């Protein structure tokens, strides 16, 4: 079995996700809004069966919860405990191998990893969508945007980034390592303060999950940011936002309630920017060839270029 699926068999990781209140409450609200009495629903990556059970409680006639890890047995137990075995079937399988023949009204899936696409679960979801979702059926989430914004956060840069090496430690001068770490382009999953943002976030990728292909996330382009104030720019922050239903949107950015995804900080060699200045950034988002469930973000900032691995 893929180690990725094995990792989701542990209850510690499941608790980490289920206890994420903005995540869990948003999906619950979206399911309640979208699922109609008598619907057929598939939950891709069901985990403990949370979303599958919520779909049943919302009125679904039949729900299939798919998971390719040991947690599927736990989900079966919870379905039984909640008296829903006549509605919810937990199926241990890879979602890409599940085929009902385009009869499904709703596919719900919390498939998102760091910066949305790390973990590479989207590929299986799209195969499952094409095999099962009926014409006009609904995806939860329906849309996903991946955003980037410039930040000035000296505390984060110096405490958790390359600036750490400026300090003399036990009389040893480490300063040369600051530039070396800048060139290594190390990303960090962390809470980035909203007040550190120098401009509004701009989308690198926008996906419609009803029509997206597995190649659609991999984009290249150029973003323009107008600096809202003068500061010493020392990195970017990345996050994602998703439309779960017509009235429910979940944003994982710095100015939204904290989720288990946090944000991704991309530090680089600092330089000064002025209020009103237009900063142009070229980017490429791609799969990692070395790590199948990681992604690469290549950023060209001024004369410097950095390639970060996420996941």
Buried (B, 14 or more C-beta within 10 A) or exposed (E): EEEBBEEBBEEEBBEEBBEBEBBBEBBBBBBBBBBBEEBBBBBBBBBBBBBBBBBBBBBBEBBBBBBBBBBBEBBBEBBEEBEBEEBBBBBBEBBBEBEBEEEBBBBBBBBBBBBBBBBBBBBBBBBBBEBBBBEEBBBBBBBBBBBBBBBBBBEBBBEBBBBBBEEEEEEEEEEEBBEEBBBEBBBBBBEBBBEBBBBEBBBBBBBEBBEBEBEBBBBEEEBEBEBEEBBEBBBBBBBBBBBBBEEBBBBBBBBBBEBBBBBBBBBBBBEEBEEEBEBEBEBBBBBBEEBEBBBBBBBBBEEEBBBBBBB
